[in-house]
């Protein structure tokens, strides 16, 4: 008998306070790495009403005007009005920056990992992006919120917002969208009826696949409290690295616990997570499995991973141990090799800091390079 189950994932807009902090951290990283590709950066940010506070460890030979980077990022997101509680022109920007510990640098300078830890990558055949469908659909909704706000199509939207999508599965196949939740920050004078009609017609319906979305059967919740005027950093303090599930696979598959934004690629929390997705996606794209999760683990200062795990959840065309051997043959998983193979010493990180680090099309200038399926033939050859 087929097993039916529900799975839910959420996304947040670029104006969500945690995402504001992520984008500021990655904008600082991009500004530094553009001028000094050898810089070591761990930039953390806190945003709240009228304030952005940047702290962390940065070792670099260049100079970056951090307050200017912070203000331009806040402006680009859309916090340009003092009524929103954060205004790019008048907010306070405070910095507290130290250099990276020389104890860490000793191991990293010789090619070792910038920290210990475990990182996961995931891929599945259930969507064209080879991503779990719930998180892909949740990102579609939050992107639509931002697009319609910035274009003026829905002029009363403000930058903050969240989405949530519940997908029904039959065994491992998506068969229906059971529920959609959208919470959209809005101007004070807009009536609930208009909010719900416009969000349904201009945000939800264009973003949902017709084959799975039923206007009558799918449960829709739009601004369930009835009001969402106070939001963004005024409504809730935001911190870098607090949306790690939104950033990855929406809760499907495991997570090693490390955040991405503000970290240069010597930090394997970031670069090895990208590599793990690259491996998993190539295995699924090569039709060697329908689902694949890859775990990598590192010791600080040591170049080779201490473990590599491939788990195809029983969907592999070959035993997982055979796929692991092929992965070790095809992919050099030393941090320096990952950085070189994926071209990570470039200012390409701010664009990852909202709407997910995975399931995106590779950019012509090298962004999202870990989404390439360029090792399919190599994996097939390694298996023989």
Secondary structure, 3 states (H helix, E strand, C coil): CCCEEEEEEEEECCCCHHHHHHHHHHHHHHHHHHHCCCCEEEEEEEEECCEEEEEEEEECCCCCCHHHHHHHHHHHHCCEEHHHCEECCCCEEEEEEECCCHHHHHHHCCCCECCCEEEEEEEECCCCCCCCHHHHHHHHHHHHHHHHHHHCCCCCEEEEEEEEEEEEEECCEEEEEEEEEEEEEECCCCCHHHHHHHHHHHHHHHHCCCCCCCCCCCEEEECCCCCCCCCHHHHCCEECCCCHHHHCCCCCCCCCCCCCCCECCCCHHHHHHHHHHHHHHHHHHCCCCCEEEEEEEECECCCCCCEEEEECCCCCCCCHHHHHHHHHHHCCCCHHHHHHHHCCCCCCCHHHCCCCCCCCCCCCCCCCHHHCCCCHHHHHHHHC
